[in-house]
Amino acid sequence: MMEVILQVDETNQIPKIIVSTSQKTPYFEHLVSSPSFVAKFETPLDALTVAIMIWGAMGVVFFFSHYIFLLEKLSITQQTIYHFIATYCGYTLLALCAGWFPNTLSWFIFYTGIFVLVYCIIWYVSMTEAKKLTAELNVVLISGGFLVINLPCLLP
């Protein structure tokens, strides 16, 4: 039998989620958030509740930002830029609210650099795939043949 327990550490009031077996041996322990985040709330359960709402909001940001790539009137570069803006602003704001990284300029610059690098890689891969598909379609159109394209499912 598996048991899930919300436990509060007596020394620093950090809520923990403990999953244990029937032998009461914890095999997974997870802190809800940083001690500074938890300290902002009256009770650890309040901190857990707000943390769950922040996690849910992050899911909403990434779920809806996916649809930017379905806007066929936009170029791949425009889609990537709009997706970057939506996810960067949404995720950064929520991560700051959750206390996931310090409010320092050096960390913010480092974080932004990593985010930009990841999106440059996304854009490069998307452009490479689009150019490959365009070349294949051109060959088929010139030869008058047929091309079967297996596209991944775009809906979640």
C-alpha positions as CSV (number, residue, x, y, z in Angstrom):
1,M,0.0,0.0,0.0
2,M,1.2,3.5,-0.8
3,E,0.6,6.5,1.4
4,V,1.0,10.2,0.6
5,I,1.6,12.5,3.5
6,L,1.9,16.3,3.8
7,Q,4.4,16.8,6.6
8,V,5.8,20.0,8.1
9,D,9.4,20.1,9.1
10,E,9.3,21.4,12.8
11,T,12.6,23.3,12.6
12,N,12.0,25.5,9.6
13,Q,8.3,25.0,8.8
14,I,8.9,23.8,5.2
15,P,6.1,21.6,3.9
16,K,7.2,18.3,2.4
17,I,5.2,15.8,0.4
18,I,6.3,12.2,1.5
19,V,5.3,9.2,-0.4
20,S,5.9,6.0,1.5
21,T,5.2,2.3,1.3
22,S,3.4,0.2,3.8
23,Q,6.7,-0.3,5.6
24,K,6.7,3.5,6.2
25,T,10.0,3.9,4.4
26,P,9.9,7.2,2.5
27,Y,11.2,6.7,-1.0
28,F,10.4,10.2,-2.3
29,E,10.5,13.5,-0.5
30,H,10.0,16.8,-2.2
31,L,10.2,20.3,-0.8
32,V,7.3,22.5,-1.9
33,S,9.5,25.5,-2.5
34,S,12.3,27.5,-1.1
35,P,12.3,28.5,2.6
36,S,12.0,32.2,1.7
37,F,8.9,31.4,-0.4
38,V,7.3,29.4,2.4
39,A,8.2,32.1,5.0
40,K,5.9,34.6,3.1
41,F,2.8,32.6,4.2
42,E,1.0,32.1,7.5
43,T,1.0,28.4,7.3
44,P,2.8,25.8,5.2
45,L,-0.5,24.6,3.7
46,D,-1.0,28.2,2.4
47,A,2.4,28.0,0.7
48,L,1.6,24.7,-0.8
49,T,-1.8,26.0,-2.1
50,V,-0.2,29.0,-3.8
51,A,2.6,26.9,-5.2
52,I,0.1,24.5,-6.8
53,M,-1.7,27.5,-8.3
54,I,1.6,28.8,-9.7
55,W,2.5,25.4,-11.2
56,G,-1.0,25.3,-12.8
57,A,-0.5,28.8,-14.2
58,M,2.8,27.6,-15.7
59,G,1.0,24.8,-17.4
60,V,-1.6,27.2,-18.8
61,V,1.2,29.4,-20.2
62,F,2.9,26.6,-22.0
63,F,-0.3,25.0,-23.1
64,F,-1.7,28.1,-24.8
65,S,1.6,29.3,-26.2
66,H,1.8,26.1,-28.2
67,Y,-1.0,27.4,-30.4
68,I,1.2,30.2,-31.7
69,F,3.0,27.6,-33.9
70,L,-0.4,26.7,-35.5
71,L,-0.8,30.2,-36.9
72,E,0.0,29.5,-40.5
73,K,-0.1,33.1,-41.6
74,L,3.1,33.8,-39.5
75,S,6.5,32.8,-40.7
76,I,8.6,30.4,-38.6
77,T,10.7,33.3,-37.3
78,Q,7.6,35.3,-36.3
79,Q,6.1,32.2,-34.6
80,T,9.3,31.7,-32.7
81,I,9.5,35.3,-31.6
82,Y,5.9,35.4,-30.4
83,H,6.3,32.1,-28.6
84,F,9.5,33.4,-27.0
85,I,7.8,36.5,-25.7
86,A,4.7,34.7,-24.4
87,T,6.7,31.9,-22.6
88,Y,9.5,34.2,-21.4
89,C,7.2,36.8,-19.9
90,G,4.8,34.2,-18.4
91,Y,7.3,31.8,-17.1
92,T,9.7,34.5,-15.8
93,L,6.9,36.2,-13.9
94,L,5.7,33.0,-12.3
95,A,9.2,31.7,-11.5
96,L,9.9,35.0,-9.7
97,C,6.6,34.7,-7.8
98,A,7.6,31.1,-6.8
99,G,11.0,32.2,-5.6
100,W,12.8,29.8,-7.9
101,F,15.7,32.2,-8.6
102,P,17.2,35.2,-6.9
103,N,16.1,38.8,-7.8
104,T,19.6,39.9,-9.0
105,L,20.5,41.5,-12.2
106,S,23.4,39.0,-12.9
107,W,21.1,36.0,-12.5
108,F,18.4,37.7,-14.6
109,I,21.0,38.3,-17.4
110,F,22.3,34.7,-17.2
111,Y,18.7,33.3,-17.2
112,T,17.7,35.5,-20.2
113,G,20.9,34.4,-22.1
114,I,20.0,30.7,-21.6
115,F,16.4,31.3,-22.7
116,V,17.5,33.2,-25.9
117,L,20.0,30.4,-26.7
118,V,17.3,27.7,-26.4
119,Y,15.0,29.7,-28.7
120,C,17.8,30.2,-31.3
121,I,18.2,26.5,-31.3
122,I,14.4,26.0,-31.7
123,W,14.3,28.5,-34.6
124,Y,17.3,26.9,-36.3
125,V,15.8,23.4,-36.1
126,S,12.4,24.6,-37.3
127,M,13.9,26.5,-40.3
128,T,16.1,23.5,-41.2
129,E,13.0,21.2,-41.2
130,A,10.9,23.7,-43.2
131,K,13.7,24.1,-45.8
132,K,13.9,20.3,-46.1
133,L,10.2,19.9,-46.6
134,T,10.1,22.8,-49.1
135,A,12.9,21.1,-51.2
136,E,11.0,17.8,-51.1
137,L,7.8,19.4,-52.2
138,N,9.5,21.3,-55.0
139,V,11.0,18.0,-56.3
140,V,7.5,16.4,-56.3
141,L,5.9,19.4,-58.0
142,I,8.5,19.5,-60.7
143,S,8.3,15.8,-61.4
144,G,4.5,15.7,-61.2
145,G,4.6,12.8,-58.7
146,F,3.1,12.4,-55.3
147,L,4.6,12.8,-51.9
148,V,3.3,11.3,-48.7
149,I,4.1,13.5,-45.7
150,N,3.7,12.1,-42.2
151,L,3.1,15.2,-40.0
152,P,3.2,14.9,-36.2
153,C,-0.1,15.5,-34.5
154,L,-0.3,19.2,-33.8
155,L,-3.1,19.1,-31.3
156,P,-2.3,18.1,-27.7
